[in-house]
């Protein structure tokens, strides 16, 4: 974890200002921003049966409406979601979650070589420096050296924004009393 990664605070007023500077205006009073006559509108796809994602998408929809962006939400059955949308890269925005292993390597998610169908870099993010940093991090066992590579990787991802990381879901770990020495 790199605590020095650039943070982007929630700031609807700044968002409105930046959108206006980029040419997005509500010229007809509809509440939806337009540029060159095209409304700022997109669809978030989520998988069926996940209330956490459905609630998150609804909050995103509400928040973006306040700055003039129309968000549609489409709920799709899981197998079709993966086969027809994620694997085919057939989406504007998707809402998913990641879990991490104890090893911080993220090669499968971010490496430029992992963009083909069924690979995990389904947003097709490509950055040579990220590829190099991930390769270096995976090729050394020196924790301090790895941390340097992974810290820089996190800084680039935060700046490039191929994903917008929203939250870490709460969990309630339960550990049997048979196990000793665990500090949850």
ABEGO torsion letter per residue (X at the ends): XBAABBBBBBBAAAAAAAAAAAGBBBAAGAGBBBBGGBBBBBBBBBBBGBAAAAAAAAAAAAAAAAAGBBBBBBBBBAAAAAAAAAAAGBBABBBBBBBBBABABAAAAABAAAABBGBABAAGBBBAAAAAAAAAAAABABAAAAAAAAAAAAAAAAAAGABBBABBBBBBBBBBAABBGBBX
